[in-house]
Amino acid sequence: MIHLNVLLTVRNARDIDRVRQLLQQQATASRDEPGCLRFEVYHSQSDPLLFLLVERWASQAHVEQHRQGRAFVELYQPLVLPLVERAPHPCDLVC
């Protein structure tokens, strides 16, 4: 299983609502993809510029397939990434 957490920092406060809407669309589309076990979007209560993606995938092959799919290619890559700084954190589950 692949555990991926991605911290996104919106570059300009005026884009917060747009990023939020796009991430909601991306999450909905991603959840329907093969191998997606979890795809959640969190918006920080203490810093409105911060979003956290919490993803669980059945395998690395499913992650790669996701990166070729609509949610990534049509929403995340061209529309979200230009508006944010991205810090991916692949993780190991401890407990």
Secondary structure, DSSP 8 states (H G I E B T S, - for coil): -EEEEEEEEESSGGGHHHHHHHHHHHHHHHHTSTTEEEEEEEE-SS-TTEEEEEEEES-HHHHHHHTTSHIIIIIIIIIIGGGEEEEEEEE----
